[in-house]
Amino acid sequence: MASVNMPRDAGSADWYAQALIQSSGGTFVYPDGTPGFDTPEGRRALSIWENLGAEGLQDPISAADAFTAFTSGRLAYYTGSPAQSASAQKAVGDAFEWTVTDLPIPDGGKSSLSVGGNDFIVLSDDACRAAFANEMISDLLDPEIIAASSKTYSYIPVDTEAATQLATDPAATTQLGYSWTYTGTPTPWGGWHGAATPRVNALLKAMAERLTTGEDTNTVVPETVRRITSAVK
């Protein structure tokens, strides 16, 4: 088995593309919803996929299979969300030592990573039901609930009280603490407009798949940008 995996699955490839491009100083998507990464910075950032494929460092397997390979000791470097740390702890146990590191970025770049999230919107024409729904949301956003959730999924805590509580938790010195003590400034995930997003993400997935087979970045990236531009018009 190859030694590295940077996921190229649907729901992952677009995140890694954005992180690499932004961290290289490039632009992932312009405010008007068109792609901005067919530039020297963008191509240099995405060439990591090409290099992994050309040098035989990454196998064409799914992120789920790569995670299983990592936790069973068959994959040396797995690139994934730190939210998987709790699951990895349970799977690895005491079998071997491992840690969570920053995402590798192009030389001379500055880490600029995106995050997603969930919004709560109450839609009801019944005042009583709306009140109950709002009360439920308040309970879900309680600092104690957020702290407990972060121990299960190791997400970045979005509540300052929960963050303070987690920083002093004994588990903060384990792999879980990476997210709890993260000091970077995340950016919004994506930026594509409306209904074009699924199509764009599929094109980014196809781009990552082509690059990890060793295809030339200088061919794949311009073709992908042209297709995305057509999709978002």
Secondary structure, DSSP 8 states (H G I E B T S, - for coil): --SEE---STTTHHHHHHHHHHHTT--SB-TTS-B---SHHHHHHHHHHHHHHHTT---S--HHHHHHHHHTT--SEE---GGGHHHHHHHHTTSS----------TT-----EE---------S-HHHHHHHHHHHHHHT-HHHHHHHHHHH-----SHHHHHHHHTSGGGGSTTHHHHT--S--EES----GGGHHHHHHHHHHHHHHHTTT--HHHHHHHHHHHHHHHH-
